[in-house]
């Protein structure tokens, strides 16, 4: 076996003669010039792997420019492996860039004869997944940013035993809480490097991994809207040291580094993390022309209220019965170019979308983001991506955080098609959900505990996903 980190969540694996390219974001940026590779990405050994695996549909994993580049080289020879989600959006996205051979992997189904390796895909949460590969006597579990835990993690150990290598995210990947302003500080959830590292360690403990490798968190935020997020980055060095202090083996690897079964771990002579601040400054200077070009383009774009009202109107109209209890307060987008009615309101309780000259009573939040990003995300049906982009600034009214987090989660579900009954009421959905029944039961129990503690379902489950340093036992 041999593996090499190519960048962020992109991994090259060779096992039993088969080659895998996982989550190929090979170059460029993501999310409206917000995310960039840091450290810089390493090139893959070649552009014709036997298999490409895409874990989910976020752009730092499903990177359209990279996939189009790969499709030109290997669309007829390479098989793309994807998880079989309840709604088959991902399959259509892969086909749209030109790949002809696509195989969906059912959750937890172990394939024993894939060019001499065993492998399986495991899902957790809404449309996220990890991949486990066994070959040449080693098990590689790439969870990337999939938060598999509890009974779902036990299933991996039952199928493959303790992984030789565990790849897992170790830093933040959404606007919460670093892009938030809380009017009531008591509503804020302060997440530190120790919180993320403890969650990484918890995954290593649950899977009893022999080597824990911090992964899927190697980016720099270089747009002016996002550069403040760099102060919160958790480096692989910090995460690996945290795990080692807890008595587990861990390796801090960066793009271009990896391991093979003959010589062990291999490293670069110099590390980009020797001077993080200087490295980010150099990269910022390098990409500044592209960032400046994007800023100039966005400056001339104003959001149109008609698409906003159609898109969010369809969203609130599709909400299932009882959803108003999760969205009891209005969600507000501030659109400054609309001088007469700058507050564009989404009210899940009354199922209304409207514009207002004043803030509505009991508003939950105010979302401020580039109008060009707002317009583009609505046009592409990915408004929920604004949250992961780090581009917004979100002001939270006292007690409004549960409504805010519920809004982003339900918007993601709707834009993926989970509120479309013609999509949901299919044998496919029943088959997928049945395979995930243990995880679904676990999630329901977490939700009930959150309600019992008075935190609210969404805020409580966010807290449950983070394992505090003192909770390891």
VENJO-V156338 format. One record per residue. NEAR is the number of other ideal C-beta (glycine too) atoms within 10 Angstrom. Layout:
BEGIN
((NEAR) (NEAR))
END
This chain:
BEGIN
((21) (18) (24) (20) (25) (24) (25) (27) (26) (27) (27) (21) (25) (21) (25) (15) (11) (17) (19) (25) (27) (26) (26) (26) (26) (20) (15) (17) (23) (23) (24) (23) (25) (25) (26) (26) (24) (26) (24) (18) (22) (20) (13) (20) (14) (11) (17) (13) (25) (17) (22) (25) (27) (25) (27) (22) (18) (23) (20) (23) (23) (21) (24) (14) (15) (23) (23) (14) (16) (24) (20) (11) (13) (20) (16) (10) (11) (21) (17) (26) (23) (23) (23) (20) (25) (22) (19) (17) (17) (23) (17) (9) (15) (23) (12) (12) (18) (14) (21) (13) (15) (16) (13) (17) (21) (15) (23) (18) (13) (13) (14) (10) (7) (20) (15) (12) (23) (18) (25) (22) (23) (25) (26) (21) (17) (15) (21) (21) (26) (29) (27) (21) (28) (23) (22) (14) (10) (18) (24) (27) (27) (27) (29) (27) (25) (25) (18) (24) (20) (17) (12) (24) (23) (14) (17) (23) (16) (9) (16) (20) (12) (13) (25) (19) (22) (30) (26) (28) (24) (29) (23) (21) (19) (15) (23) (21) (19) (15) (22) (18) (13) (18) (14) (12) (8) (7) (18) (15) (16) (8) (19) (12) (17) (15) (17) (24) (24) (21) (21) (29) (26) (21) (25) (21) (18) (18) (25) (13) (25) (15) (20) (28) (31) (30) (25) (25) (22) (27) (27) (25) (25) (24) (25) (13) (22) (24) (16) (13) (20) (17) (9) (15) (19) (22) (22) (25) (16) (18) (28) (23) (15) (23) (27) (15) (11) (17) (8) (18) (13) (25) (19) (20) (23) (21) (21) (18) (20) (22) (22) (13) (14) (7) (8) (8) (12) (13) (13) (13) (4) (7) (17) (21) (17) (9) (11) (17) (9) (10) (17) (19) (14) (13) (18) (18) (10) (12) (17) (11) (9) (15) (18) (12) (11) (18) (15) (9) (11) (18) (11) (8) (15) (14) (22) (16) (15) (8) (13) (21) (16) (13) (19) (24) (15) (12) (21) (21) (11) (16) (18) (13) (6) (7) (16) (15) (11) (20) (23) (17) (22) (27) (27) (24) (24) (15) (23) (10) (9) (19) (8) (7) (14) (17) (19) (22) (19) (24) (21) (25) (17) (12) (16) (16) (23) (17) (16) (15) (10) (9) (15) (16) (7) (13) (21) (27) (25) (21) (23) (19) (24) (22) (19) (18) (24) (25) (18) (18) (22) (18) (12) (10) (14) (20) (24) (20) (22) (25) (25) (21) (26) (25) (26) (21) (16) (23) (18) (24) (21) (12) (16) (26) (26) (23) (25) (27) (25) (23) (25) (22) (19) (23) (21) (18) (19) (22) (19) (21) (16) (20) (18) (12) (9) (7) (16) (15) (9) (14) (7) (15) (16) (12) (14) (20) (14) (10) (16) (21) (10) (14) (23) (13) (12) (16) (17) (10) (12) (17) (16) (12) (15) (20) (12) (9) (11) (8) (18) (20) (19) (21) (21) (21) (18) (21) (16) (17) (13) (15) (20) (13) (13) (8) (10) (11) (4))
END
